[in-house]
């Protein structure tokens, strides 16, 4: 393994090397565990640790299927995480004989909405985000919360990058037009919501 890979400089190289040497995968775990745990803590806080462990298990098992030509390793990992989260909510729905708010393709919005810090997120902004179509809302949160690029968010959601950019633009336009961003918010950029961390959880 090259020094560059050992130093964790390139996610795609690390993931490719993991097919031959598990130490490459260990570097990926070190680099991305905090971000992936934060993703779960904002959506399913009580199951975040288990979901993170399941994500790394699935990612390791499926590492041979990663294709760098299709997108970044980081987005691929978030895609695995999203599938794990969807499976979690399907299981919750089956146990409760109910149906997740976003169906099999995402978590119930209420689970995310409940994590928002009311003091950091103005009620008007919260209302507008709640009213966004599910795909636009998830794109916005992936970019604002998880700090993915629009192209990476598109990869996570399995939609064309151009479609993601247009939907993200539309979502941001709705926020601006509603006045929910306030005068201090930069045009074209949604402020990053700050989640309430549940007691005992860590990202």
C-alpha atoms as one frame of an Amber mdcrd trajectory, in Angstrom:
protein
   0.000   0.000   0.000   1.370   3.438  -0.862   2.235   6.082   1.707  -0.564
   8.253   0.294  -3.126   5.561   1.029  -1.657   4.833   4.457  -1.971   8.510
   5.309  -5.630   8.502   4.265  -5.202  11.128   1.565  -7.556   9.568  -0.980
 -10.852   7.872  -0.115 -11.172   6.119  -3.463  -7.654   4.719  -3.141  -8.400
   3.579   0.391 -11.569   1.810  -0.676  -9.844   0.229  -3.639  -6.958  -0.905
  -1.469  -9.419  -2.360   1.050 -10.221  -5.074  -1.465  -6.671  -6.358  -0.919
  -5.643  -5.032   2.504  -8.003  -4.409   5.423  -5.810  -1.604   6.752  -7.129
   0.615   3.960 -10.644   0.057   5.239  -9.551   0.861   8.778  -8.408   4.291
   7.584 -11.842   4.863   6.025 -13.522   3.953   9.313 -11.326   6.424  11.177
 -11.989   9.194   8.665 -15.761   8.908   8.222 -17.214   7.359  11.392 -17.901
  10.715  13.069 -19.767  12.093  10.043 -21.786   8.914   9.549 -22.636   8.738
  13.249 -23.841  12.327  13.068 -26.046  11.392  10.099 -27.703   8.667  12.168
 -27.835  10.689  15.400 -29.877  13.364  13.633 -32.344  10.839  12.225 -32.497
   7.859  14.583 -30.585   8.901  17.718 -31.455   5.907  19.854 -30.184   3.489
  17.202 -27.235   5.511  15.900 -24.483   3.242  17.240 -26.077   0.068  15.878
 -26.802   1.672  12.514 -23.207   2.872  12.211 -21.905  -0.630  12.926 -24.286
  -2.093  10.327 -23.168   0.493   7.778 -19.511  -0.410   8.160 -20.350  -4.112
   7.954 -22.289  -3.606   4.724 -19.632  -1.288   3.307 -16.880  -3.805   4.015
 -18.892  -6.650   2.531 -19.753  -4.607  -0.557 -16.428  -2.818  -0.998 -15.673
  -4.704  -4.222 -18.754  -3.096  -5.776 -17.482   0.457  -5.414 -16.793   2.123
  -8.756 -14.822   5.370  -8.551 -16.141   6.353 -11.981 -19.642   6.635 -10.535
 -18.804   9.067  -7.749 -16.856   9.704  -4.584 -16.206   7.090  -1.920 -17.693
   9.453   0.662 -20.993   9.639  -1.192 -20.930   5.859  -1.669 -20.609   5.428
   2.101 -23.515   7.806   2.722 -25.520   5.816   0.182 -24.849   2.661   2.183
 -25.843   4.551   5.340 -29.076   5.722   3.744 -29.962   2.144   2.775 -29.262
   1.000   6.332 -31.468   3.797   7.673 -34.292   2.928   5.271 -34.129  -0.709
   6.371 -34.254   0.446   9.990 -37.414   2.485   9.431 -39.029  -0.350   7.510
 -38.370  -2.599  10.489 -39.783  -0.019  12.890 -42.876   0.288  10.701 -43.387
  -3.466  10.634 -43.028  -3.728  14.396 -45.519  -0.934  14.987 -47.775  -1.992
  12.090 -47.437   1.564  10.785 -45.836   3.239   7.796 -42.808   5.573   7.810
 -43.614   9.126   6.776 -41.244   8.977   3.801 -41.887   5.364   2.898 -39.191
   2.820   2.133 -36.823   5.379   0.620 -36.184   7.589   3.639 -36.794   8.201
   7.296 -39.928   9.857   8.674 -39.516  13.630   8.595 -40.840  13.819  12.147
 -37.758  11.955  13.386 -35.537  14.660  11.906 -37.847  17.539  12.764 -37.784
  16.551  16.431 -33.989  16.895  16.478 -33.923  20.496  15.297 -32.786  23.096
  17.770 -35.667  25.558  17.995 -33.339  28.294  19.214 -31.019  27.884  16.213
 -33.638  27.287  13.563 -36.278  29.989  13.180 -39.869  28.690  13.234 -40.473
  30.113   9.748 -37.465  28.274   8.343 -38.496  25.081  10.071 -41.987  25.389
   8.596 -40.693  25.907   5.048 -38.296  22.951   5.302 -41.168  20.810   6.574
 -43.276  21.782   3.553 -40.593  20.939   0.972 -41.118  17.815  -1.165 -39.254
  14.879   0.425 -36.477  14.701  -2.194 -35.817  18.464  -2.041 -35.789  18.367
   1.744 -33.372  15.439   1.842 -31.090  17.100  -0.694 -31.060  20.273   1.383
 -30.246  18.384   4.579 -27.518  16.294   2.942 -25.844  19.455   1.697 -26.491
  21.629   4.768 -26.101  19.065   7.543 -23.780  16.450   6.099 -21.734  18.918
   4.024 -22.003  16.826   0.859 -21.659  18.496  -2.508 -24.805  18.556  -4.697
 -23.181  15.885  -6.905 -22.483  13.682  -3.888 -26.032  14.182  -2.581 -27.329
  13.147  -6.000 -25.217   9.987  -5.792 -26.637   9.185  -2.350 -30.214   9.609
  -3.595 -29.598   7.827  -6.888 -30.698  10.720  -9.097 -28.854  12.584 -11.887
 -26.573  15.378 -10.706 -28.402  17.889 -12.907 -31.716  16.927 -11.368 -30.248
  17.311  -7.874 -28.876  20.764  -8.670 -32.199  21.979 -10.069 -34.185  20.616
  -7.115 -31.690  22.039  -4.644 -31.906  25.404  -6.395 -35.700  25.236  -6.169
 -35.568  24.376  -2.462 -33.209  27.264  -1.723 -35.378  29.605  -3.772 -38.404
  28.645  -1.668 -36.468  29.428   1.480 -35.416  32.834   0.154 -38.881  33.698
  -1.148 -40.473  32.774   2.175 -38.245  35.244   4.004 -37.341  32.459   6.423
 -33.609  32.914   5.870 -33.673  36.441   7.248 -31.658  39.405   5.974 -28.321
  38.090   7.206 -28.406  34.821   5.258 -26.239  34.737   2.101 -28.234  34.491
  -1.104 -28.337  31.015  -2.563 -27.203  29.250   0.592 -29.361  27.726   3.295
 -28.048  28.049   6.847 -26.835  24.852   8.431 -29.412  23.605  10.958 -27.943
  22.681  14.354 -29.367  19.457  15.777 -30.156  18.865  19.413 -27.885  16.093
  20.582 -29.726  13.561  22.722 -28.295  12.994  26.194 -25.594  10.363  26.113
 -25.182  10.475  22.333 -22.062  11.619  20.579 -21.287  12.231  16.959
